[in-house]
């Protein structure tokens, strides 16, 4: 099993005031961040948050408007040729050759980096082994989950020192999502530095640290547990037999600070904390809700995102 090591004493990724504008649109506001060697780091945020733009700058595919960044000690602008040899990148949209077979795609990407499938096979054995029996099938005919495994294999075939993945589990089924994250965890355990973006807040728990991102800003950086521990409110899950009008009634209640839909309930914070629970229950009964459940719950990463960016709710 390959172990990854770095020749540099500084973190694997160092970002200093990096920003990108497209005309008047500031896609990424100036941000600074460092990611250590062997980290599995998540960029978490909805579509349009700036995740793809940030990853494209870090992989030398997009020039920054301001600031700079170093990846494995290499400047993303000046050293782009050397950088591209030591990183693996999996873009959000399936970008392999649809008319080539599984094996032909892998052999092609190996040849681009001056290596062979045989030389890189030990690293991708666990991943490629799951689709190897389909190696004669055209890539365009694969299922979503198999396409992602092939794309990951192609991104790893040259044995990179760092891996960037842009929303790799978008559009795949829940089982394939879980399998994909299991594969990333095994790669991270070998010492590979991984930076992955996702709009799925529930995937944050698979990362060592995460950055919550919205509208080109980094809102918070911490471990998933640290972010949840910093949640500043008491959170309540509220349900009733009349769920459709309940959200409107909650938002009109003077006791309620915030209320938004979350699964089969509404997540609510109160202006007066725990003291407001009975007043809220009374208010909802007056509004016609005869059976009301108000349960104290622990916040998720998504709840923390909502607290940091209230307009998202």
C-alpha positions in Angstrom: 0.0 0.0 0.0 1.4 3.4 -1.0 2.2 5.9 1.8 2.2 9.6 0.9 4.8 11.9 2.2 5.8 15.5 1.5 9.1 17.2 1.1 7.8 20.5 2.5 7.5 21.7 6.0 4.6 24.0 5.3 1.0 22.8 5.1 -0.1 20.9 2.0 -2.3 23.9 0.9 -1.7 27.5 1.8 -4.2 30.1 0.7 -3.5 33.8 1.2 -6.1 36.4 0.3 -7.2 34.4 -2.7 -10.0 36.0 -4.7 -11.7 35.8 -8.1 -14.1 38.1 -9.8 -15.9 37.8 -13.1 -16.6 41.4 -14.2 -18.7 42.9 -11.4 -19.4 39.5 -9.8 -17.1 38.5 -6.9 -17.3 34.7 -7.1 -14.7 34.2 -4.3 -14.0 37.0 -1.8 -10.5 37.2 -0.4 -9.9 34.2 1.8 -7.0 32.6 3.7 -6.8 29.0 4.7 -4.3 26.3 5.3 -4.8 22.5 5.0 -2.3 20.0 6.5 -0.7 17.0 4.9 -3.0 14.0 4.9 -6.1 15.9 5.7 -9.5 15.0 4.3 -10.9 18.6 4.1 -14.4 19.4 2.9 -15.8 22.5 1.3 -19.4 22.5 2.2 -22.0 24.8 0.7 -24.9 25.1 -1.8 -24.6 25.6 -5.6 -23.2 29.1 -6.3 -21.2 29.3 -3.1 -17.9 29.6 -4.9 -16.6 26.0 -4.3 -15.8 25.2 -7.9 -14.1 28.5 -8.6 -11.9 28.0 -5.5 -10.9 24.5 -6.6 -10.2 25.6 -10.2 -7.8 28.3 -8.9 -6.1 25.7 -6.6 -5.6 23.3 -9.6 -4.2 26.1 -11.8 -7.2 26.0 -14.2 -8.3 29.6 -13.3 -6.2 32.6 -12.6 -7.0 34.5 -9.4 -7.9 38.1 -9.4 -6.0 38.8 -6.2 -4.0 36.9 -3.6 -2.2 33.6 -4.1 -1.9 30.0 -3.1 0.7 27.3 -2.8 -0.1 23.6 -3.2 2.7 21.2 -2.0 5.0 24.3 -2.0 4.2 25.1 -5.6 2.7 28.5 -6.6 -0.6 27.9 -8.4 0.2 30.6 -11.0 4.0 30.5 -11.5 4.5 26.7 -11.0 1.4 25.5 -12.8 3.3 23.0 -15.0 5.0 21.2 -12.1 1.8 21.4 -10.1 -0.3 19.6 -12.6 2.0 16.6 -12.5 1.5 16.1 -8.7 -2.2 16.7 -8.3 -5.3 14.7 -9.2 -8.5 16.5 -10.1 -12.0 15.2 -10.6 -14.3 17.9 -11.9 -18.0 18.0 -11.0 -19.2 17.1 -14.5 -18.2 13.6 -15.8 -15.4 14.6 -18.1 -14.0 11.3 -19.4 -14.2 10.1 -23.0 -17.7 8.6 -23.3 -16.9 6.6 -26.5 -13.8 5.0 -25.0 -14.1 1.9 -22.9 -13.3 1.9 -19.2 -9.8 0.4 -19.8 -9.1 2.7 -22.7 -9.9 5.8 -20.6 -7.6 4.6 -17.8 -4.8 3.8 -20.2 -5.2 7.2 -21.9 -4.9 9.2 -18.7 -1.9 7.1 -17.6 -0.2 7.9 -20.9 -0.9 11.7 -20.5 1.2 11.6 -17.3 4.0 9.4 -18.8 3.1 6.3 -16.8 1.2 3.1 -17.4 -1.8 1.4 -16.0 0.4 -1.3 -14.5 2.6 1.2 -12.7 -0.3 2.9 -11.0 -2.5 -0.1 -10.5 -1.6 -0.8 -6.8 -3.1 2.6 -5.8 -6.4 2.1 -7.6 -6.8 -1.6 -7.1 -9.5 -1.3 -4.4 -11.5 1.2 -6.6 -10.9 -0.1 -10.1 -11.5 -3.7 -8.9 -15.2 -2.8 -8.4 -15.6 -1.9 -12.1 -12.9 -4.1 -13.7 -15.4 -6.6 -15.0 -16.9 -3.8 -17.1 -13.5 -2.6 -18.5 -14.7 -3.4 -22.1 -17.8 -1.2 -21.7 -17.9 2.3 -23.1 -17.7 4.9 -20.3 -20.9 6.6 -21.5 -22.9 3.4 -20.8 -21.9 3.2 -17.1 -24.2 3.9 -14.2 -23.6 7.1 -12.2 -21.8 5.3 -9.4 -19.5 3.4 -11.8 -18.7 6.6 -13.7 -17.5 8.2 -10.4 -15.3 5.2 -9.6 -13.8 5.3 -13.1 -13.2 9.1 -12.8 -11.5 8.7 -9.4 -9.3 5.9 -10.8 -8.3 8.2 -13.7 -7.5 11.0 -11.3 -5.2 8.7 -9.2 -3.5 6.6 -11.9 -0.4 8.9 -11.9 -0.1 8.5 -8.1 -0.6 12.2 -7.2 0.4 13.8 -3.9 -2.9 15.7 -3.5 -6.4 15.1 -4.7 -9.1 17.7 -5.5 -12.7 16.5 -6.1 -15.5 18.8 -7.1 -18.9 17.5 -5.9 -18.0 13.9 -6.7 -21.2 12.4 -5.3 -23.7 14.7 -7.0 -26.3 12.7 -8.9 -25.4 9.2 -7.6 -27.5 7.0 -5.4 -27.1 6.8 -1.6 -25.3 3.5 -1.6 -22.8 4.7 -4.2 -22.3 7.9 -2.2 -21.4 5.9 0.9 -19.1 3.6 -1.0 -17.3 6.7 -2.6 -16.7 8.3 0.8 -15.4 4.9 2.2 -12.9 4.9 -0.7 -11.8 8.5 0.1 -11.4 7.6 3.7 -9.1 4.7 2.8 -7.0 7.0 0.6 -6.7 9.5 3.4 -5.6 6.8 5.7 -2.7 6.2 3.3 -1.6 9.8 3.8 -3.1 11.4 0.7 -4.2 15.0 1.1 -7.8 15.4 -0.2 -9.9 18.5 -0.7 -13.5 17.7 -1.6 -16.5 20.0 -2.2 -20.1 18.9 -1.7 -23.5 20.5 -1.4 -24.6 17.7 0.9 -24.3 18.8 4.5 -24.6 15.3 5.8 -21.3 14.4 4.1 -19.5 16.8 6.3 -19.1 14.2 9.1 -16.8 12.2 6.8 -14.2 15.0 6.8 -11.6 15.8 9.4 -12.2 19.5 9.0 -14.7 21.5 6.9 -15.2 25.0 5.6 -18.8 26.3 5.4 -19.0 28.4 2.3 -21.7 30.7 0.9 -21.7 33.5 -1.7 -17.9 33.4 -2.1 -17.2 33.7 1.7 -15.9 31.2 4.1 -18.3 31.4 7.1 -16.5 29.0 9.5 -13.7 26.5 9.5 -13.5 23.7 12.1 -14.1 20.0 12.6 -17.7 18.9 12.1 -17.9 18.3 15.9 -16.4 21.8 16.6 -18.8 23.5 14.3 -21.8 21.8 16.0 -20.4 22.5 19.5 -20.3 26.3 18.6 -24.0 26.4 17.7 -25.2 29.4 19.8 -28.9 28.5 20.4 -31.1 25.8 21.9 -32.7 24.0 19.0 -36.2 22.5 18.9 -37.9 20.1 16.5 -41.6 21.0 16.2 -44.3 18.9 14.6 -48.1 18.9 14.6 -51.0 17.1 12.9 -51.3 20.2 10.5 -47.8 20.5 9.1 -48.7 22.6 6.1 -49.9 25.7 8.0 -47.5 25.0 10.9 -44.4 26.8 9.4 -46.4 30.0 8.8 -47.8 29.9 12.3 -44.4 29.3 13.8 -42.9 32.3 11.9 -45.8 34.5 13.1 -45.4 33.5 16.7 -43.7 36.2 18.9 -41.7 33.5 20.7 -40.0 32.2 17.6 -36.6 33.6 16.4 -36.1 31.3 13.4 -38.0 28.4 11.8 -37.3 26.3 8.8 -38.1 22.9 7.3 -35.9 20.0 8.1 -36.9 16.5 7.2 -40.3 15.6 8.8 -40.2 18.5 11.3 -39.5 22.2 11.6 -36.3 23.3 13.4 -37.0 26.3 15.6 -35.0 28.6 17.9 -36.8 30.7 20.5 -36.2 34.3 21.6 -36.4 33.4 25.2 -34.8 29.9 25.1 -36.3 27.1 27.0 -38.6 29.5 28.9 -40.6 30.1 25.6 -41.6 26.5 25.0 -44.9 26.5 26.9 -45.8 29.9 25.5 -45.1 28.6 22.0 -47.2 25.5 22.7 -50.1 27.7 23.8 -49.7 30.0 20.8 -49.9 27.0 18.4 -53.0 25.6 20.1 -54.7 28.9 19.7 -53.8 28.7 16.0 -55.6 25.4 15.7 -52.9 22.9 16.3 -54.3 20.4 18.9 -51.4 17.9 18.9 -48.1 19.7 19.1 -44.7 18.0 19.6 -41.8 20.2 20.7 -38.5 18.3 21.3 -35.1 19.6 22.2 -32.5 18.3 19.7 -28.8 18.5 18.9 -27.8 20.7 15.9 -26.5 19.3 12.7 -24.0 21.0 10.4 -26.9 22.2 8.3 -28.4 23.9 11.3 -25.1 25.6 12.0 -25.0 26.8 8.4 -28.5 28.2 8.7 -27.4 30.1 11.9 -24.3 31.5 10.1 -26.3 32.5 7.0 -30.0 33.0 8.0 -31.1 34.0 4.5 -30.4 30.4 3.4 -33.6 29.3 5.3 
